Amino acid sequence: MKIYKKLFEIQKNIGKLTKDADNPFFKSKYADINQLIELSNPLFHNQNLMVLQPIHGNTLLTQVIDVDTGEKIESSLELPQSQDPQKIGSAITYYRRYTLKALLNLQEEDDDANKAAGNTKEYKDDNKPWLSEKDFNSALARINKGEKDVITKANEHFKMKKAYRETLEAAEKNYKPTT
């Protein structure tokens, strides 16, 4: 069976992700990487498919490989430039989740549509500029130095891409002061 046919079988059986992880800052939920792996691995294994997510240079590569034929399908995203391991770790987790979801065309409840349409306070001020990569990197560095309320302050001045927001939230959540 060709890899596309095997992926089609997985898509017919995988169902829909539930947003089971809490994001306390935005009082929202998201489907975390562990749920995605737990849901998809048995289906991949039943089709003799394997998922690898190696990092090549500065790129996260998600590969679905047919162990019978060697065929593979790939999705990749370039990681942000940083010397900060926490920032890179957060981006890797985020990108792993989204590249795999994209390859499988997974359904997930969309709570971002309302935000993007301006239906919440968070996205109403269209006069705010978008958070630039430079400002994102600066905010991330401040979080990683232990500064509080960085995301709140950024929200006051900028609109923010979902990828930036989730990376900053993960960095804030995972921050551990060094002693």
Secondary structure, DSSP 8 states (H G I E B T S, - for coil): --HHHHHHHHHHHH-EE---EEETTTTEEE--HHHHHHHHHHHHHHTTEEEE--EETTEEEEEEEETTT--EEEEEEE----S-HHHHHHHHHHHHHHHHHHHHT-EE---HHHHHTT-SGGG--TTS-B--HHHHHHHHHHHHTT-SSHHHHHHHH-B--HHHHHHHHHHHHH-----
